[in-house]
Amino acid sequence: MEANEPKEPKEPKEPKAYAGEGITVTYDAGRCLHAARCVGGLPEVFDTGRRPWIQPDGAAPERVAEVVRRCPSGALQYRTATGPAEEGDRPATVVRSPLGQLFLRGELSVTTASGEVRRETRAVLCACGVSGNQPYCDHSGSCGKE
C-alpha cells in the first residue's frame, strides 16, 4: 500500500467507560492522537503506567471534566453523575492545522464511514483521506505527520 492510499476502514470499537463516584470518563482508543493533555493536565487521574489508566476519583469531578475538555480529538468524553453529558462550545469552531487536519469544537454531528451519525463536542478530521478511522484522523497519512 502506498503512503497516501486510504487504509481499510477499521471496525469501530465502543469507547471504554471508567466510572467514578461523580463522573464517568469514556476513552475511544481509535480516536486518540496522543496530544497528552490528559496525562499532563491531571496525572493523578490519567496515568498510562497504571491500570486502569483512568481513575476518575483521583480528583474532583469538575477538575476531571475541565481536563477532559482539553482533549482535542474527542477520544476522551465525560458524563457527570448529577448533570448532562458534555456540551459543545458555542459557537462551533473549525481550525485547519498546518498539516491540513480539521480541529472542530462545538455541537457537532459527525457521520462516520459506516453512516452512523455521532453527536460530538470535539473531533479531529482527516484531511488526506488515508485514515482507517474516517472521517477522524488517525495519524496514518500525510496530514498526521509532523
Backbone torsions as a table, in degrees:
resi	resn	phi	psi	omega
1	MET	NA	131.5	177.7
2	GLU	-68.1	158.8	-176.5
3	ALA	-59.9	-32.5	-176.7
4	ASN	-109.3	19.1	174.1
5	GLU	-84.1	142.1	178.2
6	PRO	-60.3	140.3	175.7
7	LYS	-79.9	157.4	173.1
8	GLU	-62.1	136.0	179.0
9	PRO	-60.4	139.0	176.6
10	LYS	-84.1	147.7	172.5
11	GLU	-75.0	115.8	-176.5
12	PRO	-64.9	140.2	176.5
13	LYS	-99.4	152.6	175.5
14	GLU	-67.7	139.6	174.7
15	PRO	-60.5	146.1	178.6
16	LYS	-85.5	133.9	-178.8
17	ALA	-99.9	137.3	176.2
18	TYR	-121.6	104.6	-174.4
19	ALA	-90.5	136.5	173.3
20	GLY	-122.4	-177.9	179.7
21	GLU	-62.5	-46.1	-173.7
22	GLY	-112.9	-6.6	-176.9
23	ILE	-154.7	144.2	172.6
24	THR	-115.5	129.2	178.5
25	VAL	-108.0	133.5	174.1
26	THR	-111.1	149.6	-177.4
27	TYR	-132.9	123.8	177.7
28	ASP	-107.4	97.3	-175.5
29	ALA	-58.9	-31.4	-179.3
30	GLY	-68.8	-15.2	179.7
31	ARG	-107.4	-8.3	-176.5
32	CYS	-69.0	128.1	178.4
33	LEU	-107.9	11.2	174.0
34	HIS	59.0	41.9	175.4
35	ALA	-70.3	-20.5	175.5
36	ALA	65.1	21.9	176.0
37	ARG	-65.9	-27.5	179.7
38	CYS	-73.5	-55.7	-176.6
39	VAL	-66.3	-32.2	177.2
40	GLY	-78.1	-29.1	-176.2
41	GLY	-86.3	-28.4	-176.5
42	LEU	-155.1	70.1	-174.8
43	PRO	-63.6	-19.8	177.8
44	GLU	-73.2	-15.4	176.8
45	VAL	-106.6	-42.2	-175.6
46	PHE	-111.1	106.7	-176.9
47	ASP	-140.7	105.3	-175.9
48	THR	-68.2	-11.9	177.8
49	GLY	-90.2	0.7	-177.0
50	ARG	-119.5	153.0	174.8
51	ARG	-123.1	130.5	-10.1
52	PRO	-66.3	150.4	-174.0
53	TRP	-76.4	-17.6	174.7
54	ILE	-112.3	122.8	178.1
55	GLN	-127.0	88.9	-172.7
56	PRO	-57.9	-25.4	-179.4
57	ASP	-81.6	5.5	178.8
58	GLY	-75.2	-8.0	179.1
59	ALA	-156.6	168.9	178.6
60	ALA	-62.1	142.3	-178.7
61	PRO	-53.1	-37.4	-179.7
62	GLU	-64.3	-39.0	-180.0
63	ARG	-69.6	-41.6	177.6
64	VAL	-60.2	-46.1	179.7
65	ALA	-60.1	-41.9	179.9
66	GLU	-59.9	-43.5	-179.1
67	VAL	-72.1	-38.5	177.7
68	VAL	-59.9	-39.5	179.6
69	ARG	-64.0	-16.5	176.9
70	ARG	-76.9	-17.2	-177.9
71	CYS	-65.2	111.3	-174.2
72	PRO	-69.4	-28.6	-174.7
73	SER	-84.0	-17.2	-174.4
74	GLY	81.2	8.7	177.3
75	ALA	-61.3	-32.5	175.3
76	LEU	-101.1	134.6	175.9
77	GLN	-136.8	168.3	178.1
78	TYR	-147.3	161.3	170.6
79	ARG	-142.3	127.9	177.2
80	THR	-81.8	157.1	-178.9
81	ALA	-68.9	-27.5	-174.7
82	THR	-109.0	-5.1	-174.0
83	GLY	-133.2	-174.2	-179.8
84	PRO	-76.4	172.9	174.2
85	ALA	-65.5	166.9	178.7
86	GLU	-52.9	136.4	176.4
87	GLU	-101.4	145.8	-179.6
88	GLY	-78.0	156.7	176.6
89	ASP	-62.5	150.0	174.0
90	ARG	-130.3	127.7	-4.2
91	PRO	-74.5	162.3	176.0
92	ALA	-65.9	150.0	178.2
93	THR	-127.7	149.8	175.0
94	VAL	-132.0	125.9	179.2
95	VAL	-128.9	128.1	176.4
96	ARG	-90.1	129.0	177.0
97	SER	-75.8	165.1	176.5
98	PRO	-58.8	-23.8	179.2
99	LEU	-89.1	-7.0	176.2
100	GLY	107.6	-15.0	178.5
101	GLN	-58.7	150.6	176.3
102	LEU	-106.5	119.1	176.9
103	PHE	-97.9	117.5	-177.4
104	LEU	-115.0	140.9	174.6
105	ARG	-139.5	135.6	177.6
106	GLY	144.4	-163.9	174.8
107	GLU	-87.2	101.5	-169.8
108	LEU	-115.0	148.9	167.6
109	SER	-120.8	114.9	-176.4
110	VAL	-114.8	126.6	178.1
111	THR	-94.2	121.7	-178.3
112	THR	-79.8	172.9	-180.0
113	ALA	-61.0	-27.2	179.8
114	SER	-84.8	-2.7	179.3
115	GLY	94.1	-2.5	177.5
116	GLU	-70.3	135.7	175.5
117	VAL	-99.4	120.2	-177.3
118	ARG	-111.5	136.1	173.1
119	ARG	-79.5	125.7	-177.3
120	GLU	-131.3	157.8	171.9
121	THR	-116.7	-19.9	178.8
122	ARG	-149.5	140.8	177.7
123	ALA	-159.1	151.8	171.3
124	VAL	-119.6	115.7	-176.9
125	LEU	-98.4	144.2	-180.0
126	CYS	-70.3	138.7	177.9
127	ALA	-108.0	-14.4	-175.0
128	CYS	-101.0	-11.7	177.8
129	GLY	82.3	6.8	-175.8
130	VAL	-93.8	-21.7	-175.7
131	SER	-52.0	139.4	173.8
132	GLY	-85.9	2.4	-178.6
133	ASN	-124.4	42.9	-176.9
134	GLN	-55.4	141.3	5.6
135	PRO	-88.3	2.4	-176.5
136	TYR	-76.4	147.8	175.7
137	CYS	-76.5	136.5	173.9
138	ASP	-120.9	13.4	178.6
139	HIS	66.6	17.3	-178.4
140	SER	-87.5	-16.1	-178.2
141	GLY	-112.3	-169.8	-175.7
142	SER	-64.7	-28.1	-179.2
143	CYS	-75.5	-10.1	178.7
144	GLY	-105.3	1.9	-178.7
145	LYS	-96.6	137.7	178.6
146	GLU	-100.1	NA	NA
